[in-house]
Amino acid sequence: MGISKFFSSSGRSQARLDRLIRKVENRYAQSGDRYDAMQRLLKIGTPPAIVGLLRRFTIASSKSIEDEEEKGWIYRRLTGLEPALVLSAVKQHCLESELIESDGPERYAGWGWALRIVEDLADEQQEWDILDALLEKHPPGYERNPSKKIQLLTHISEIDNPRVPGILASYLKDTDENVRFYCVEALIDIGDPSSIEPLVRQLANPEEDSLRLRTAILNGLARHKWDVSAYAEQIRPNLGSEGHTFNGTLVHAG
């Protein structure tokens, strides 16, 4: 920042904002100091200030009780503000998660709390606008921190919408086993028959090396008593060693 800009009104405002944000995201600061900074950001109330306030969700302070209390305080305050302002800030915060995580190993995306705010404030169109932007930015494939995808897919799996099974099925191709396993469990819990084909396809995928995932698929097919006679050629050679059987129509758990 140049000297003339620093001494300008906008420069001083930005410098003050930056100081407050640094204090909010300092996991070693006193809780009282963080609260003071959070209150000041809330009072400023501009979009950059709200985005800065959300950065508190990206660190865990050394005292777990204080950590949850501070995050809960932010959650309650933000859900009481103008939805359009907060939702825009949440979207920006989530889309910038890689920049936040690159600050160090003690930083994480903090999507869980942010998506709770979305759930409380957004209407259906606003919610899907944010979710679609995150899905586009984090498609199936390699990612250094796949936990963000699980947070995102967990939120999506709890929405009652016909799009959900298809979205979850698309992440069965993800490179991370935890992501794939979560999607298998979520698809089975939802129990939509449209999930049979992608689940059987993953069961028969020669590159799928997760025993627990294969077992979960077989258990799910058995649990729902789905007629999978159309997939007999894929199922028979992939019953595994956990005692599952197949009578040509139904899979039975061992």
C-alpha positions as CSV (number, residue, x, y, z in Angstrom):
1,M,0.0,0.0,0.0
2,G,1.5,3.4,-1.0
3,I,2.0,6.1,1.6
4,S,-0.6,8.5,0.0
5,K,-3.2,5.7,-0.1
6,F,-2.4,4.6,3.5
7,F,-3.1,8.1,4.8
8,S,-6.3,8.5,2.7
9,S,-9.7,7.8,4.3
10,S,-10.2,4.6,2.3
11,G,-6.7,3.5,3.1
12,R,-7.2,4.0,6.8
13,S,-10.5,2.2,6.7
14,Q,-8.9,-0.8,4.9
15,A,-6.0,-0.9,7.3
16,R,-8.4,-0.9,10.3
17,L,-10.5,-3.7,8.7
18,D,-7.4,-5.8,8.1
19,R,-6.3,-5.4,11.7
20,L,-9.7,-6.5,13.0
21,I,-9.8,-9.5,10.7
22,R,-6.3,-10.6,11.8
23,K,-7.4,-10.4,15.4
24,V,-10.6,-12.4,14.7
25,E,-8.6,-15.2,13.0
26,N,-5.8,-15.3,15.6
27,R,-6.3,-18.6,17.4
28,Y,-3.8,-17.6,20.1
29,A,-5.5,-14.3,21.0
30,Q,-7.6,-13.9,24.1
31,S,-11.3,-14.7,23.6
32,G,-12.2,-11.2,24.8
33,D,-9.9,-9.6,22.2
34,R,-11.5,-11.7,19.4
35,Y,-15.0,-10.8,20.7
36,D,-14.1,-7.1,20.6
37,A,-12.9,-7.4,17.0
38,M,-15.9,-9.4,16.0
39,Q,-18.3,-6.8,17.4
40,R,-16.4,-4.1,15.6
41,L,-16.7,-5.9,12.3
42,L,-20.3,-6.5,12.9
43,K,-20.8,-2.8,13.5
44,I,-19.0,-1.8,10.3
45,G,-21.4,-4.1,8.5
46,T,-20.0,-3.8,5.0
47,P,-19.6,-6.9,2.8
48,P,-15.8,-7.1,3.3
49,A,-16.4,-6.8,7.1
50,I,-18.9,-9.7,7.0
51,V,-16.5,-11.8,4.9
52,G,-13.8,-11.0,7.4
53,L,-16.1,-12.1,10.3
54,L,-16.7,-15.4,8.6
55,R,-13.0,-16.1,8.7
56,R,-13.4,-16.9,12.4
57,F,-15.0,-20.2,11.2
58,T,-11.6,-21.1,9.6
59,I,-9.6,-21.5,12.8
60,A,-10.0,-23.5,16.0
61,S,-8.9,-21.7,19.1
62,S,-6.9,-23.5,21.8
63,K,-9.9,-23.7,24.2
64,S,-12.7,-25.8,22.6
65,I,-15.6,-24.4,24.7
66,E,-14.6,-20.8,23.9
67,D,-14.2,-21.8,20.2
68,E,-17.8,-23.2,19.9
69,E,-19.2,-20.2,21.9
70,E,-17.5,-17.7,19.6
71,K,-18.6,-19.4,16.4
72,G,-22.2,-19.8,17.8
73,W,-22.2,-16.0,18.6
74,I,-21.3,-15.2,15.0
75,Y,-23.9,-17.6,13.7
76,R,-26.6,-16.1,15.8
77,R,-25.6,-12.5,14.9
78,L,-25.4,-13.2,11.1
79,T,-28.7,-15.0,10.9
80,G,-30.3,-11.8,12.3
81,L,-28.9,-9.6,9.5
82,E,-30.2,-8.8,6.0
83,P,-30.2,-12.2,4.2
84,A,-28.9,-10.8,0.8
85,L,-25.8,-9.2,2.5
86,V,-24.9,-12.3,4.5
87,L,-25.6,-14.8,1.7
88,S,-23.3,-12.9,-0.7
89,A,-20.6,-12.8,2.0
90,V,-21.0,-16.6,2.7
91,K,-20.7,-17.4,-1.0
92,Q,-17.5,-15.3,-1.4
93,H,-16.1,-16.9,1.8
94,C,-16.7,-20.4,0.6
95,L,-15.4,-19.7,-2.9
96,E,-12.2,-18.3,-1.4
97,S,-11.5,-21.3,0.8
98,E,-8.3,-22.4,-1.1
99,L,-6.8,-19.0,-0.3
100,I,-7.7,-19.4,3.3
101,E,-6.3,-22.9,3.6
102,S,-3.1,-21.9,2.0
103,D,-2.3,-19.7,5.0
104,G,-1.2,-22.7,6.9
105,P,-1.9,-26.2,8.2
106,E,-4.0,-24.8,11.1
107,R,-6.5,-23.2,8.7
108,Y,-9.5,-25.0,7.2
109,A,-12.5,-24.0,5.0
110,G,-15.1,-23.7,7.7
111,W,-18.0,-24.6,5.4
112,G,-20.0,-26.3,8.1
113,W,-21.0,-23.2,10.0
114,A,-21.3,-21.1,6.8
115,L,-23.7,-23.6,5.2
116,R,-25.8,-23.6,8.4
117,I,-26.3,-19.9,7.8
118,V,-27.3,-20.6,4.2
119,E,-29.9,-23.2,5.5
120,D,-31.4,-20.6,7.8
121,L,-31.4,-17.5,5.6
122,A,-31.7,-18.6,2.0
123,D,-34.8,-19.4,0.0
124,E,-34.5,-22.4,-2.4
125,Q,-33.2,-20.3,-5.3
126,Q,-30.6,-18.5,-3.2
127,E,-29.4,-21.8,-1.6
128,W,-29.0,-23.5,-5.0
129,D,-27.2,-20.5,-6.4
130,I,-24.5,-20.9,-3.7
131,L,-24.4,-24.7,-3.9
132,D,-24.1,-24.8,-7.7
133,A,-21.2,-22.3,-7.5
134,L,-19.5,-24.6,-5.0
135,L,-20.2,-27.7,-7.0
136,E,-18.8,-26.1,-10.1
137,K,-15.6,-25.1,-8.2
138,H,-15.2,-28.4,-6.5
139,P,-16.2,-31.1,-9.1
140,P,-15.4,-34.8,-8.7
141,G,-11.6,-35.3,-8.8
142,Y,-8.5,-34.7,-6.8
143,E,-8.4,-32.1,-4.1
144,R,-5.8,-31.4,-1.5
145,N,-8.5,-31.1,1.2
146,P,-11.5,-33.3,0.3
147,S,-13.2,-32.6,3.6
148,K,-14.8,-29.6,2.0
149,K,-16.6,-31.8,-0.5
150,I,-18.0,-34.0,2.3
151,Q,-19.3,-30.9,4.1
152,L,-20.9,-29.7,0.9
153,L,-22.4,-33.1,0.0
154,T,-23.6,-33.6,3.6
155,H,-25.5,-30.3,3.3
156,I,-26.9,-31.3,-0.1
157,S,-27.9,-34.8,0.9
158,E,-30.3,-33.3,3.5
159,I,-32.2,-31.3,1.0
160,D,-35.5,-32.7,-0.3
161,N,-34.9,-32.1,-4.0
162,P,-35.0,-34.5,-7.0
163,R,-31.5,-33.2,-8.1
164,V,-29.8,-34.6,-5.0
165,P,-29.4,-38.3,-6.0
166,G,-27.8,-37.3,-9.3
167,I,-25.4,-34.9,-7.7
168,L,-24.3,-37.5,-5.1
169,A,-24.0,-40.2,-7.8
170,S,-21.6,-38.0,-9.8
171,Y,-19.2,-37.9,-6.9
172,L,-18.9,-41.7,-6.9
173,K,-16.1,-41.0,-9.4
174,D,-14.2,-38.8,-6.9
175,T,-10.6,-39.8,-6.2
176,D,-11.0,-39.7,-2.5
177,E,-12.4,-42.9,-0.9
178,N,-14.0,-41.0,2.0
179,V,-16.0,-38.8,-0.5
180,R,-17.1,-41.9,-2.5
181,F,-18.1,-43.8,0.7
182,Y,-20.1,-40.9,2.0
183,C,-22.0,-40.7,-1.3
184,V,-22.7,-44.4,-1.2
185,E,-24.2,-44.2,2.3
186,A,-26.2,-41.0,1.4
187,L,-27.6,-42.6,-1.7
188,I,-28.7,-45.7,0.2
189,D,-30.2,-43.6,3.0
190,I,-32.2,-41.6,0.5
191,G,-33.3,-44.8,-1.2
192,D,-34.2,-43.5,-4.6
193,P,-34.4,-46.3,-7.2
194,S,-32.6,-44.1,-9.6
195,S,-29.5,-44.8,-7.6
196,I,-29.4,-48.5,-8.4
197,E,-27.6,-48.1,-11.7
198,P,-24.7,-45.8,-10.4
199,L,-24.3,-47.9,-7.3
200,V,-24.1,-51.2,-9.2
201,R,-21.7,-49.5,-11.7
202,Q,-19.4,-48.6,-8.8
203,L,-19.7,-52.1,-7.4
204,A,-18.5,-53.5,-10.7
205,N,-15.8,-50.9,-11.3
206,P,-12.5,-52.8,-11.4
207,E,-10.7,-49.6,-10.1
208,E,-12.8,-49.5,-6.9
209,D,-10.5,-51.0,-4.3
210,S,-12.5,-50.0,-1.1
211,L,-13.9,-53.1,0.6
212,R,-16.1,-51.1,3.0
213,L,-17.6,-49.2,0.0
214,R,-18.4,-52.4,-1.9
215,T,-19.9,-54.0,1.2
216,A,-22.0,-50.9,1.8
217,I,-23.4,-51.1,-1.7
218,L,-24.3,-54.7,-1.3
219,N,-25.9,-54.0,2.1
220,G,-27.9,-51.2,0.6
221,L,-29.2,-53.3,-2.3
222,A,-30.2,-55.9,0.2
223,R,-31.7,-53.4,2.6
224,H,-34.0,-51.9,0.0
225,K,-34.9,-55.3,-1.6
226,W,-34.4,-53.7,-5.0
227,D,-35.0,-55.8,-8.1
228,V,-31.5,-55.9,-9.6
229,S,-32.1,-58.7,-12.1
230,A,-31.1,-56.3,-14.9
231,Y,-27.6,-56.1,-13.4
232,A,-27.0,-59.8,-12.7
233,E,-23.9,-59.9,-14.8
234,Q,-22.3,-57.0,-12.8
235,I,-23.4,-58.3,-9.4
236,R,-22.6,-62.0,-9.5
237,P,-18.8,-61.6,-9.8
238,N,-18.7,-58.9,-7.2
239,L,-20.5,-60.4,-4.2
240,G,-17.2,-60.3,-2.2
241,S,-16.4,-62.4,0.8
242,E,-18.8,-61.0,3.4
243,G,-21.5,-63.6,2.8
244,H,-23.8,-61.8,0.4
245,T,-25.9,-63.9,-1.9
246,F,-27.8,-63.2,-5.1
247,N,-30.8,-65.2,-6.3
248,G,-31.0,-63.5,-9.7
249,T,-33.4,-60.8,-8.5
250,L,-32.5,-59.7,-5.0
251,V,-29.2,-59.4,-3.1
252,H,-29.3,-60.8,0.4
253,A,-27.0,-59.8,3.2
254,G,-24.7,-62.4,4.8
